[in-house]
Amino acid sequence: MTAGPIKQQDELALANGIKSVMCLDKLEVTANDELTQNIGGKDYQFVIHKVNNDKGEFAGAAVESTTMGFGGELKVLVGFDAAGKILGYAVLQHAETPGLGAKADKWFQKDGKGNIIGRDMTDGKPLTVNKDGGDVDAITASTITTRAFLLAVNHAYAAYAKQDADALSGATKKAQDGQAEDE
């Protein structure tokens, strides 16, 4: 009896999340592609929500990505524009320590200390924390959560970029058949 309303609520939350991370009030989701990608010997699952703006032009995609954080799974939705810049993100699920790792929902936003909004991901440099030679400030006392969050964003971009490359190369059929090649 509750399954229907719960599903509707989840769909509404996802739709609002896509609008938020894509920074568009009016958009059309043109595809919800599922992709399995082998990264470092482990299979990761992604959902790539392709988006057109209100003029029907490709605006980019919102990508669902999950990694393991300090307390368990950390699932994020990351919006990328057509050129590969980060538009926004939302933490969809986490089991991080309240008051510490739970800060990821704000820390990396435009006004946060670890701002990643507007970053161009096409330069091939993954997002990394200062402690690891990168330029992103870690959440205070939550370096593991920060690393997990940035890994989820990096994986989301890799899936977005690979998905675009597959569409051009014709390898999408292989990926859908579960025969995706390792990176």
Secondary structure, 3 states (H helix, E strand, C coil): CCHHHHHHHHHHHHHHHHHHHHCCCCEEEEEEEEEEEEECCEEEEEEEEEEEECCCCEEEEEEEEEEECCCCEEEEEEEEECCCEEEEEEEEECCCCCCCHHHHHHHCCCCCCCCCCCCEHHHCCCCCEHHHCCCECCCCCCHHHHHHHHHHHHHHHHHHHHHHHHHHHCCHHHHHCCCCCCC
